[in-house]
Amino acid sequence: MDTELLRTFLEVSKTRHFGRAADNLFLTQSAVSFRVRQLESQIGNELFSRQRGNVHLTAAGERLQPYAEAILQTWGRAKQDVALSETLNTQVTIGASPMFWEFDGISDWINRIYATVEGLALRLESVPRKSMAKQILDKSIDVSITSEPPRIENLQVTQVRDFQLQLVTKDPDCTMENVNSYPLVYLDWGTRFSMEHGRISELQKTPVMHTHSSRMALEYLLNNRAVGYLPSPVVAQSVEDGTLYTVPGAPVMEQSLYLVWREDSDKEGLLEAMRAVPFNTVIESV
């Protein structure tokens, strides 16, 4: 199968518009339509419902989408693996939710891995939390970074860092007694966090911002009168500078970061070497 057909299909599914997909792919709209018809012919099903101003995936298109994403990701890895040289002789793919790639200390850890493990080419993928375990098991990624390791047999789980989620605001006068009057920023940190957050009666309201990006949440809290739970490494510098304050009396949520990979991985030695590279120690606010 021509991977460009899949790439075109995914672009149309993302934009919901043949013209915008054509612009993004530097193609004509007729070329995009032709590629989609080719793919539909190969699949044997219509993939899009085409109505004026309303292009959306059919049931068959919805089913194809995750396979198309996996095929293109695997093909990208294959091309890079084949192209490895004498100086870059091993590739490892690390998957993480987008919010973890923003996590302070991750980039330093990646740089120390390069300095420690010779001949390593890293591929860093943003992977939705719900598909993380599946992509490890089907070898789309070699190792994942997560705060909620899956409880599945044949997966190796190792804890690499502890941190906290803290309720912060730019207003030094905010307390748990008046916190209900502040707009809420909700950083979606997963199921465990959602359950713990749900027990805090003062914070049960519609958030002014619901996001998976700690950077977006941090920027909003630095510039607006609001409260929200953020990871301590993300807010440590702002708390130290006095531009953010932890809310007195607010529950502190203990969290950890884990690396997860297949026990039978053919890159076990490399993954163990990566695991041995410590994360940076950063100043944690209390």
N, C-alpha and C positions, 0 to 999 in steps of 0.2 A: 504493500500500500504506500502511496506517495504521502510522505509526512506533511507536505505543504497543503494537502487537502485537509488534513486534520488541523493544521495551524489556522487555516482560513475558517474552518468550522468553529473553532474556539473563539476567534476574533469576532465573528458575527454573533455568537452566543453571548459574548461579553458586552458588545455595543448595542445589540438588538437593532442593528441598522446596517444594511448592506453598503450604503454610501460611506458611513463613518469607518466601517471595517476596511473598505477599499483605501481610504485615505491613510489609515494606520499601517496598512500593508504595502503602501506605495503601488497599488494596482488600480486598474479601472474597475468600475462597478460591474461591468459585464464580465470581467475576468473572475471576480469574486462569485458572481452568480453561476458562472460555468463550473468553477471548482466545487461549489456546493452541490450542483446537479450531478457532477461526476461521483462525488462521495455518496450521495443518495442512491445513485444507480448501483454502486458497489455494495452498499449496505442492504439495499432492497426495501428501504422505507424512507418516507419523507421525514426530514429532520427539523424543518422549520414550518410553522404556520405563517403564511405570508398574507397579511392584510395591510391595507394602506395605513401607514403610520403605526403599525402594531406587528412587529416581527417577534415571534417567541418560539421557544423550543417545543416540539411535539413530545409525546411520551417516549418515542424512540430516541429523539435527540437528548432528552434528559438522561436516558440510560447510557447513551454513548459518551456523554461528556466526561465522566471520570476515567473511562478507558482511554479516551483521546489524550487527556492530561498525562496519564501514566505512561502511555506509549511515547509521547514527545519527551517526557522527562528521562525515560530509559534510553531513548535514542541519543539524547544529548550526552548522557553518561557514557554510552558506548563509544561515541565519536571521541570523547576526551580520553577514555581509557586506551583506545587504539593508538592515539597520538602521543602517548606517554614516551618520554625520552630517557636517556641514560641519567640525566640529572633529576628529572621528575619521573620516578618509576612506579609510584603507587598513588591511586586516587581514593580518597575517602569522602563520602557524602554525609554531611551532617544536616539533619532536619530539625527545625524548631518553629514554633508559632512566631509570627512576626514580632510580637511584643518582647520575646526573649532576645531577638537580635538587637533590640534597643537597650537591653539590660546592661548597666554599667559593669565593666569587668570582662564582658564576653570578648570584646575586640582584643583586649590585652592578653586574654587566655589564648585566643587564636594565634596571636603573634608569638607567644611563647611556645606553642606547639610547633610552629614553623622553625623556631630556633633550636628545638630539642630533637625533632624527628626529621632526619634527612631524607631528601628525595620525595617529599610528600606534596601532592597536589590536592587541595581541599575544594570541595564543591558545597556551597552553603545554600540550602533550600528553605524557603518559607513554606511550612506545611500546616494545614489546618489541624487543630488538636484532635478532632474526631477521627481523622484518617491516619494519625501517627502510627498506631500499632500495626495497622494493615500495611503501611508502606515499609515498616521494618521487616515484617514477616515475608512480604513479597520481594524484598531486597531492592526496593526503589531507593531507600536510603540505608546507610550502614549503621548510623547511630543517631539518636535523638536527644535533645535537651528538653526537659520537661519538669514541671513541678508536681505532676500527677502521673506517676509511672503506671502503666497498665498492669493489671494482675493477670498475666498470661504465662503459661508454662513455656519453657525454652527461651525466655528472655533474661538477659543479664541486666541487673539494675544496680547502679552504684551511686551513692550520694556524694555530691561534690561541693555543696555549699549550703549553709544555713543563712536565712535572712528573715526580715519581718515585713509585714504590711502594716503601715501606720496611718492613722487618720490625721491629715494635715490641712492647714489653711494659711492664708497670708495674714489673717486677723489675729493678733496676739490676745484679744479679749474673748475669743471663742472658747466656750466650755461645753461640757456635755449637758449642762442645764439650758443653754440657749442654742445648741447646735441645730435644733429643728428649724430655726429661722433661716438657716443658710441653704442656698441651692446645693444640690448633691451632684458630684462628679463620680460616675461609676466605672471603674476600670475592671473589665471582665477578666478575672484571674482564674476562672474555672469553677468546678462544681463545689469543691470544699470551701472556697472563699464565699461563694454564693450562699451556702448554708449558714456559715458563720455570720455573714453580713445580715442575713435575714433575721437573726436573733437580736439585732440592735434596733429596738423599737423606734428610737429617735431618727433613724435613717431610712425608715420605710416611706418613701415618696418617689415620685417620678423623677429620674435624674435629668438635670439640665444638659448633661452630656453622658452618653453611654458609649464607651470606646474600648478597643483592644490595644490601643497605643498608649504606653506610659508617657511617651514624649508629649502627645497631644494633651493628655490629662494634666501633666506637669505645667505646660505652658498656660493652660486655662487657669489653673489654681494660682499661678504666679501673677496673673493679670486680672483676676476677678474675685469678688467676695463669694467664696464657695468652700466646700469641704469635700474630701475624698480620700480613700485608702490608696496609697502608693507604696511600692517596694522601698525599703529603707536605703538600699544603695542608690536609687534614683533620686531620693530627696535629701540625702546626707549633706551634700554641699550647700543646698539652699537653706537647710536648717542651720548649718554652721554659719552661713552668711547672714542669717536673720531675715531672709526674705520669705521663709515659710516657718510655721510653728506646728509642733505636734499638739493635738487637742488634749488637755489634761483630763485624765480619767477615762479616756477612750480605750476600749479593748485593743490589745496588740495581738496580731495574728502571726504565729510562728509558721514559717514556710521553709522548704528546701528545694534545691535544684538537683536533678538526677540525670545521669547518662544512661541510656537504654540501648541495648543491641542484642542481636541473636547470639545464643550460646554457641551455635555451630558456625558462626561467621568465619569465612576464610581469611578475614583480616583481624583475627583475635589478637595477635601480637601487637599490631599497630594500635588497635583500640585500647589495649592495656597501657601502651606507652603514652597515649593521649590522656588516659584517665590519670596517669601519674603526674601530669603537669598540673600544678595547683592553680586555682583561681586567685586573682589578686585579693589581698586583704584590704578592704576599704573601710573608712570611718563610718561606723553605724551610729545613727542618732538614737538616743534613748529618752 
